[in-house]
Amino acid sequence: MKNPIVADNCPDPCVTRMRDGTYVLACTTNYDEEPDKFPLRRSQDLVTWSAPFAHIFPRGRTPSWATGDFWAPEIHIIGDALVCYFTARHTCGQLALGVVTAVAVEGPWTERGEPLVVDPAVGWIDAHLLQDPSGLYLYYKGDHNALRPRQPTPIVVRKLAVDGLSFAGEPTTLFVNDRPWESKVVEGPWVVVRDRTYYLFYAAGEYDTRGYCTGVARASAPMGPFEKCPQPVLTSHDEWSGPGHGCVVSGPDGDDWFVYHAWHGDKIVKHGSSERWPRMALAGRVRWGEWPTIETYP
């Protein structure tokens, strides 16, 4: 494996293995002036990726309720449908969670006319779907770090209806940022089931620092309670800074891979800066033990 697997700007990468065995990679759209939102790339092997072949929201087709900040798209196959969860700024001013559906990944993607989660008091971001024998579960993060005074950021889970388009239960808070290395934020949840244990990978720390990293927690059930690994499982290393907000996908070799974003060297764009250094997409093999570890590559 040679990193990066995508040298362009590709924050919050989500890889979906399609029915035909190919892979589709979706990324955050960082800049509101980009008219097309959520570029999609294709690969046969997780290593070599095409240029964007489509966008979930081509220009002129963004959801009616969304005004900007198109972040963290995540595509899943539910029954015969493709379902994409995403974050965007609602007309009320808060970040909200949306969902759209399609028959083919090229689109068109159909909106519901309203977000799945919106709260005028606080934003909610980073939706992740777990499809489990016990049902569908949506994990997401409260943007409480944006409040003043700042509050701890919860990661919550809520059971979904069988089509993934509405809820079938109330949210349960799993944990907040309570470790020194998590700093002011936990976000970007992704859940993997292995040997009847639920591993929740998550990002921690401020995204625009070398302290941004990846942690993991585990539980015996989708709604917890979750126990955190005492230390992060992926931190800034060698020439890469701020590794986080990733996904776990099974590769052609049958091994699990963690696909995440990182800054190259010290080329970190601080919040509010006009610089445009990319957060590139990287991959590392997941090794399973008492706690998972993630291999790093130059």
N, C-alpha and C positions, 0 to 999 in steps of 0.2 A: 504494500500500500504506500502510495506517495501522496502526501498532502501538499496543497489543498486539493480536494476533488472538484471544487468549483472556485476559481480564482476571482470571479466577479462578486459584487456585493450580494450576499445571500443569507441575511439574518434569519434566525428562528427556523432552520430547515426542517421540513417534514417529508419523509420518504414513505410512499405507499407502494406496496407490491401489488400489481394489478393481476387480474385473473389469468392473463397470458404469460405471467412470469416476469414481465418487464417491470421496471421501477419508474415512478414519477416523483419528482422533487418539486415541492412548492416552497416559496420563501416570502418573507415579509417584503412589502414595498415601503422603503424608508421615506421617500420624498413625495410630498403631496403634488408637486408639479409633474410627476410622472403620470401620464394619462391612463396607462394600462396598469392594473393592479394584480399582484400575485402571479408572477411569471412561473411557468411550468417547464421543466426539463425532463428528458427521458434517458434511461440507461438500461443496458443489458446486464451490467456486472457491478454496479455501485461505484465504479472507478471512473469510467469515461462517460461524460454527460453531454447531451446535445445542447445547442443554443435553445433559448425559449421557443417552444413550438406553439404555445397558446398562453392566454391569461384567463384566470377565473373571472375577472371583471375587466373586459376590454373597455376602451374609452367609451363613455356614454352609457355603460351598463352597470354602474355601481348601484347598490341598494338605495331605495328611495329615502331611507332614514339616516343614511351614513353621510358624514360631511368630510371625513379625512381619517388619517392615522390608521391605515390598513395594515394590520399586524397579524402574525402567527396563524397562517392558514393551515388547516389539517384535513386531509382528504381520507375518507373511509368508505369501504364497500359494505352497505347494509342491505341485505336481500338482493334485489335487482337494481338498486339505486346507488349512485355515488352521492355521498353527503360530505359537505365541506363546512367545518366550523371555523370561525375567524373572529378577530377583534376589529372594531372600527369606532370612530367617534360618532355618538348619537347627536341628533339635533338639540337635545337637552343640554349638551355640553360635556356629558360624561362618556367614558369609554364603555362600550357595550359588546355583548357576544351575539354574533349572528350565525345563521345557518342557511345554506343554499343546497340545492339538489341538481343532479344532471343524470342523463342516461349514458353519456360518454364524457371522458375527461376533457375533451376539446370543447365541451359545452354545447349549447348555451346552458348556463347555470341559472336556476330559477329561485328567486327570493320569496319569502313568506309575507313581505310587507311590513314586518316588525321584527325587532331583535328577539332572540331567545332569552337573553338576560339583560335588563337595563334597570338602573337604580339612579334616580336624580341626586342622591346623596353621595354616592361613591362609584367609581368605575370598577368594572370587572373585565378581566382579560385572560388570554392564554388557555383556551378551551382544549381539553384532551378527552378523547373517547376511549373507553375500555369496553370491548365486547367480551362478556363472560358468560359461562353457562347459566349463571344466576340472573343475568339481565344485562342491560346497557347502563353504563355509568359515565357521567360527565364530571371531570375534574377541572377546576379553574381557580384563578387567583384574584383576590381583592386588591384593588389599587390604593390601599389605605396609606401607603407611603407618600401619595400625592396630597393627602389631607394636611392641614395645618391647624394644630400641631400634628406632626407625623405620627401614625399609629402602626403597630405591628401588622404585617401582611399575612392574611390567612390563605391557605390552600384548602378548598372545600371540595366535596363530592356530592353529587345528587343523582338519583336514579332517573333514567329516561324511559319514555314509552318505547315500544318495540320498534317503531320506525325511526327513532332517534331525533324526532322533530318537536317533541314536547316533553315535559317532565311528569314523572309518576311518583314523586316524593319530594321531601323538603331537603334543603342543603344541610350537610354535616361538616363542621370544621375539623380538619385532620391535624393541622399544626400551624404554627406561625414561626417567624424568624426569631429564635431564642438562643442561638449559638453565636459566639463572638465572630466566627468566620462567615456567618450568614449576613452580618452587617444589617442593613436597613431593609432587605428584600429577600423573600423566597418567591419563585415564579416558575413558569414553564414546566408544569408537571407532565410526566410520561410514565405509564404503568405497564409492567411486564410481569407475566405469571410464569414462575419456574418452580417445579417440584412443589406445587400447591402453596407457594409463597408469592405474595404480591409485592413487587419491588417498584417503588415510586422514585424515579429519577427526577431531580428538580435543579433549577439554577438558583444561585444565591449570591448576594452582594450587588454592588452597583455595576450596571452593564458597561460603563465607560471607564473601568479601572482594571488593573491586573488582578484585583481581588475577586473579580467575578469568577465563579467556579461552579462545579456540579456536585451535588450531594445525592444521597439515596436513603430512602427509608423503606421498611418492610413491615408486612402485616400478614395475618392468616386469612383475611377477608377483604373484599374490595373497599369497604367503608371503615376499615381499621379495627382497633387502634393501631397506629403506625409507630414503629420504633426507628429513630434516626441512627444511621451510622455516625460514630463520634466525629469523624473527620471527612472532608470532601474526598470524592473518588477521582476527580479530575481538576487540576489547577493549572495556572499559567506554567508553561514549560518550554524550554529551549527558545525557539523563535516565535512562539505563539502566546498571545495574551488573552485573558478573559474567556476561557472555553466554557460554553454553556448553551442553554436552551436547545437541547437536542432531542432526538428520537431514537428508538431502538428498532432495528429491522433485521430480519433474517436474510443473510446473503446467499448467493448461489452455492456457496460451499457448505451451507447449513449452519454456520456459526452466526451468532448475533453480533451486530455492529451498531455502534453508537455514532450517529451523524449529528454534528453540532457546528456552531459557528465560533470563530475566534478572530482577533485582530492579529496582523502580522507584525511581530516585533513590538516596537513602541508606537506604532501608527494607530493610536487610539483616538477616536473622535469624541471629545468631551461634549457633554450635553449642552446644546445651544450653540456649538461651534459651527462655522460654515465650511469646515474641512470635509472632504469626502473620501477618506480612507475606507476601504471596504471591510466588512466582516465576512470573511470567506467561509465556505463549507468544508469541514474536515471530517474524517472518519477514523474510528478506532475500534478494534475487536474487543468485545466484552468477554472477560474471563470470569467464570462463575465459581465462587467459593463460599465461605461463610458470609462474606460480603462480596458483591461484584467488584471487579477492577476493570479499568479501561486502558488498553494499550495505546501508547502515543507513537507517532511516526514523524520523521522530519518533514 
